[in-house]
Amino acid sequence: MAQPRISACPPPDTDPTKAALAFGRRALPKLNEELQSPQLLTQQRALMALCDLVHDPEKVYQAIALGFLDSLKNLLEHQDQIVRQKATEVLSIMTSHAIG
């Protein structure tokens, strides 16, 4: 009889820096929650996804309305270098838009 085996290794085509993203109106509030998470990997994934989303001026407007600036400001003082770098990148992209 066959027994199932669960591998500890992820599939080779899975990128650990990409987060599963909610759709529609729930995407940005979910990312804001993940930015405030105590887990480092969750924060890094949320910042990577946010870097992709804030190229759209409409998403920048929604992010500002949801209070992302306070979350990103707090992440600028984070102990992890990647978090600080990505938070700076998100802020830079947001300020390049007229709404930012």
Order of alpha helices (4+ residues) and beta strands (2+ residues): alpha-alpha-alpha-alpha-alpha
